[in-house]
Amino acid sequence: MISLDAATVLLQWSVGGLFFLWYTTRRHDIGAGYGWLLRGSFATLAAGAAAAGILVDFVAVRDISAIGVATISIVTLRRKNPRWDLVAPAFGAVGLVVAAFDSAVGPGDTAVNLARIAV
């Protein structure tokens, strides 16, 4: 059985959204305001993931990762180099992998959970 919790879902949305942000802004075809809006929105989701994780079901690596994603998103809000947009999703991916292992019961659940979280 796979358990689904709000902290993992919010972290998935923020990591995926920030990766999408890098993909759409890497060539500077879109205005800076778009990046500011998405970084702020996904930083808020990551902060919500950290709050939900800490208050409901604390998983240390996932929740610290969510705090890191929110912090990195705010710090890189006005960046010039688009490669910096990959730091937050990479940091958050570690937390997502740990969340997948934490919520699985057996080896079959672990494989399914990793696939579910990656998509």
ChimeraX commands (.cxc) that place a marker at each C-alpha (Angstrom):
marker #1 position 0.00,0.00,0.00 radius 0.5
marker #1 position 1.30,3.44,-0.90 radius 0.5
marker #1 position 0.57,6.34,1.40 radius 0.5
marker #1 position 0.14,9.82,0.01 radius 0.5
marker #1 position 0.73,12.87,2.13 radius 0.5
marker #1 position 0.36,16.59,1.48 radius 0.5
marker #1 position 4.01,17.41,2.14 radius 0.5
marker #1 position 5.23,15.08,-0.61 radius 0.5
marker #1 position 2.64,16.29,-3.11 radius 0.5
marker #1 position 3.46,19.95,-2.46 radius 0.5
marker #1 position 7.17,19.23,-2.77 radius 0.5
marker #1 position 6.52,17.39,-6.04 radius 0.5
marker #1 position 4.64,20.38,-7.42 radius 0.5
marker #1 position 7.32,22.84,-6.39 radius 0.5
marker #1 position 10.22,20.75,-7.74 radius 0.5
marker #1 position 8.43,19.99,-10.99 radius 0.5
marker #1 position 7.35,23.59,-11.42 radius 0.5
marker #1 position 10.85,24.92,-10.80 radius 0.5
marker #1 position 12.27,22.43,-13.30 radius 0.5
marker #1 position 9.67,23.60,-15.82 radius 0.5
marker #1 position 10.72,27.18,-15.03 radius 0.5
marker #1 position 14.30,26.37,-15.96 radius 0.5
marker #1 position 13.14,24.68,-19.16 radius 0.5
marker #1 position 11.05,27.66,-20.25 radius 0.5
marker #1 position 13.50,30.42,-19.30 radius 0.5
marker #1 position 16.86,28.89,-20.20 radius 0.5
marker #1 position 17.08,30.84,-23.49 radius 0.5
marker #1 position 15.78,34.16,-22.11 radius 0.5
marker #1 position 12.80,34.14,-24.50 radius 0.5
marker #1 position 10.35,35.03,-21.73 radius 0.5
marker #1 position 10.33,38.17,-19.59 radius 0.5
marker #1 position 11.84,38.35,-16.13 radius 0.5
marker #1 position 8.46,38.84,-14.48 radius 0.5
marker #1 position 7.42,35.33,-15.50 radius 0.5
marker #1 position 10.40,33.89,-13.65 radius 0.5
marker #1 position 9.75,36.01,-10.57 radius 0.5
marker #1 position 6.12,34.93,-10.49 radius 0.5
marker #1 position 6.89,31.22,-10.81 radius 0.5
marker #1 position 9.79,31.28,-8.34 radius 0.5
marker #1 position 7.59,33.02,-5.78 radius 0.5
marker #1 position 4.67,30.65,-6.36 radius 0.5
marker #1 position 6.73,27.49,-6.14 radius 0.5
marker #1 position 8.69,28.80,-3.15 radius 0.5
marker #1 position 5.34,29.20,-1.40 radius 0.5
marker #1 position 4.40,25.61,-2.29 radius 0.5
marker #1 position 7.75,24.37,-0.97 radius 0.5
marker #1 position 7.25,26.30,2.27 radius 0.5
marker #1 position 3.81,24.72,2.55 radius 0.5
marker #1 position 5.39,21.31,2.02 radius 0.5
marker #1 position 7.82,21.96,4.84 radius 0.5
marker #1 position 5.07,23.17,7.16 radius 0.5
marker #1 position 2.80,20.21,6.36 radius 0.5
marker #1 position 5.65,17.78,6.81 radius 0.5
marker #1 position 6.82,19.21,10.10 radius 0.5
marker #1 position 3.32,19.45,11.57 radius 0.5
marker #1 position 1.84,16.16,10.35 radius 0.5
marker #1 position 4.46,13.51,9.49 radius 0.5
marker #1 position 8.05,14.58,9.98 radius 0.5
marker #1 position 10.54,13.07,7.53 radius 0.5
marker #1 position 13.78,14.92,8.18 radius 0.5
marker #1 position 15.40,14.84,4.73 radius 0.5
marker #1 position 12.16,15.61,2.87 radius 0.5
marker #1 position 11.26,18.53,5.12 radius 0.5
marker #1 position 14.77,20.01,5.17 radius 0.5
marker #1 position 14.81,19.61,1.41 radius 0.5
marker #1 position 11.51,21.52,1.17 radius 0.5
marker #1 position 12.94,24.33,3.31 radius 0.5
marker #1 position 16.01,24.36,1.06 radius 0.5
marker #1 position 13.91,24.53,-2.11 radius 0.5
marker #1 position 11.92,27.47,-0.74 radius 0.5
marker #1 position 15.08,29.28,0.38 radius 0.5
marker #1 position 16.95,28.69,-2.88 radius 0.5
marker #1 position 13.94,29.85,-4.89 radius 0.5
marker #1 position 13.81,33.12,-2.98 radius 0.5
marker #1 position 17.59,33.66,-3.09 radius 0.5
marker #1 position 17.71,33.12,-6.86 radius 0.5
marker #1 position 14.66,35.30,-7.48 radius 0.5
marker #1 position 16.58,37.90,-9.46 radius 0.5
marker #1 position 19.25,35.77,-11.09 radius 0.5
marker #1 position 21.02,36.40,-14.40 radius 0.5
marker #1 position 22.34,32.91,-15.17 radius 0.5
marker #1 position 19.57,30.38,-15.95 radius 0.5
marker #1 position 21.67,27.48,-14.64 radius 0.5
marker #1 position 20.90,28.64,-11.11 radius 0.5
marker #1 position 17.29,27.61,-11.70 radius 0.5
marker #1 position 18.39,23.95,-11.61 radius 0.5
marker #1 position 19.75,24.13,-8.05 radius 0.5
marker #1 position 16.36,24.11,-6.29 radius 0.5
marker #1 position 14.88,21.18,-8.28 radius 0.5
marker #1 position 18.06,19.15,-7.77 radius 0.5
marker #1 position 17.94,19.85,-4.05 radius 0.5
marker #1 position 14.26,18.93,-3.91 radius 0.5
marker #1 position 14.73,15.72,-5.90 radius 0.5
marker #1 position 16.75,14.30,-3.01 radius 0.5
marker #1 position 13.85,14.93,-0.66 radius 0.5
marker #1 position 11.41,13.31,-3.08 radius 0.5
marker #1 position 13.48,10.13,-3.34 radius 0.5
marker #1 position 13.66,9.91,0.45 radius 0.5
marker #1 position 9.90,10.48,0.67 radius 0.5
marker #1 position 9.35,7.63,-1.79 radius 0.5
marker #1 position 11.42,5.25,0.32 radius 0.5
marker #1 position 9.77,6.44,3.53 radius 0.5
marker #1 position 6.20,5.87,2.38 radius 0.5
marker #1 position 6.77,2.43,0.85 radius 0.5
marker #1 position 6.25,-0.81,2.75 radius 0.5
marker #1 position 7.99,-3.42,0.60 radius 0.5
marker #1 position 10.39,-3.55,-2.37 radius 0.5
marker #1 position 7.53,-3.60,-4.89 radius 0.5
marker #1 position 6.00,-0.55,-3.27 radius 0.5
marker #1 position 9.35,1.22,-3.38 radius 0.5
marker #1 position 9.67,0.80,-7.15 radius 0.5
marker #1 position 6.09,1.93,-7.75 radius 0.5
marker #1 position 6.52,4.84,-5.36 radius 0.5
marker #1 position 9.71,6.02,-7.06 radius 0.5
marker #1 position 7.94,5.89,-10.42 radius 0.5
marker #1 position 4.90,7.71,-9.03 radius 0.5
marker #1 position 6.97,10.48,-7.53 radius 0.5
marker #1 position 9.12,10.88,-10.64 radius 0.5
marker #1 position 6.05,11.41,-12.79 radius 0.5
marker link #1:1,2 radius 0.2
marker link #1:2,3 radius 0.2
marker link #1:3,4 radius 0.2
marker link #1:4,5 radius 0.2
marker link #1:5,6 radius 0.2
marker link #1:6,7 radius 0.2
marker link #1:7,8 radius 0.2
marker link #1:8,9 radius 0.2
marker link #1:9,10 radius 0.2
marker link #1:10,11 radius 0.2
marker link #1:11,12 radius 0.2
marker link #1:12,13 radius 0.2
marker link #1:13,14 radius 0.2
marker link #1:14,15 radius 0.2
marker link #1:15,16 radius 0.2
marker link #1:16,17 radius 0.2
marker link #1:17,18 radius 0.2
marker link #1:18,19 radius 0.2
marker link #1:19,20 radius 0.2
marker link #1:20,21 radius 0.2
marker link #1:21,22 radius 0.2
marker link #1:22,23 radius 0.2
marker link #1:23,24 radius 0.2
marker link #1:24,25 radius 0.2
marker link #1:25,26 radius 0.2
marker link #1:26,27 radius 0.2
marker link #1:27,28 radius 0.2
marker link #1:28,29 radius 0.2
marker link #1:29,30 radius 0.2
marker link #1:30,31 radius 0.2
marker link #1:31,32 radius 0.2
marker link #1:32,33 radius 0.2
marker link #1:33,34 radius 0.2
marker link #1:34,35 radius 0.2
marker link #1:35,36 radius 0.2
marker link #1:36,37 radius 0.2
marker link #1:37,38 radius 0.2
marker link #1:38,39 radius 0.2
marker link #1:39,40 radius 0.2
marker link #1:40,41 radius 0.2
marker link #1:41,42 radius 0.2
marker link #1:42,43 radius 0.2
marker link #1:43,44 radius 0.2
marker link #1:44,45 radius 0.2
marker link #1:45,46 radius 0.2
marker link #1:46,47 radius 0.2
marker link #1:47,48 radius 0.2
marker link #1:48,49 radius 0.2
marker link #1:49,50 radius 0.2
marker link #1:50,51 radius 0.2
marker link #1:51,52 radius 0.2
marker link #1:52,53 radius 0.2
marker link #1:53,54 radius 0.2
marker link #1:54,55 radius 0.2
marker link #1:55,56 radius 0.2
marker link #1:56,57 radius 0.2
marker link #1:57,58 radius 0.2
marker link #1:58,59 radius 0.2
marker link #1:59,60 radius 0.2
marker link #1:60,61 radius 0.2
marker link #1:61,62 radius 0.2
marker link #1:62,63 radius 0.2
marker link #1:63,64 radius 0.2
marker link #1:64,65 radius 0.2
marker link #1:65,66 radius 0.2
marker link #1:66,67 radius 0.2
marker link #1:67,68 radius 0.2
marker link #1:68,69 radius 0.2
marker link #1:69,70 radius 0.2
marker link #1:70,71 radius 0.2
marker link #1:71,72 radius 0.2
marker link #1:72,73 radius 0.2
marker link #1:73,74 radius 0.2
marker link #1:74,75 radius 0.2
marker link #1:75,76 radius 0.2
marker link #1:76,77 radius 0.2
marker link #1:77,78 radius 0.2
marker link #1:78,79 radius 0.2
marker link #1:79,80 radius 0.2
marker link #1:80,81 radius 0.2
marker link #1:81,82 radius 0.2
marker link #1:82,83 radius 0.2
marker link #1:83,84 radius 0.2
marker link #1:84,85 radius 0.2
marker link #1:85,86 radius 0.2
marker link #1:86,87 radius 0.2
marker link #1:87,88 radius 0.2
marker link #1:88,89 radius 0.2
marker link #1:89,90 radius 0.2
marker link #1:90,91 radius 0.2
marker link #1:91,92 radius 0.2
marker link #1:92,93 radius 0.2
marker link #1:93,94 radius 0.2
marker link #1:94,95 radius 0.2
marker link #1:95,96 radius 0.2
marker link #1:96,97 radius 0.2
marker link #1:97,98 radius 0.2
marker link #1:98,99 radius 0.2
marker link #1:99,100 radius 0.2
marker link #1:100,101 radius 0.2
marker link #1:101,102 radius 0.2
marker link #1:102,103 radius 0.2
marker link #1:103,104 radius 0.2
marker link #1:104,105 radius 0.2
marker link #1:105,106 radius 0.2
marker link #1:106,107 radius 0.2
marker link #1:107,108 radius 0.2
marker link #1:108,109 radius 0.2
marker link #1:109,110 radius 0.2
marker link #1:110,111 radius 0.2
marker link #1:111,112 radius 0.2
marker link #1:112,113 radius 0.2
marker link #1:113,114 radius 0.2
marker link #1:114,115 radius 0.2
marker link #1:115,116 radius 0.2
marker link #1:116,117 radius 0.2
marker link #1:117,118 radius 0.2
marker link #1:118,119 radius 0.2
view
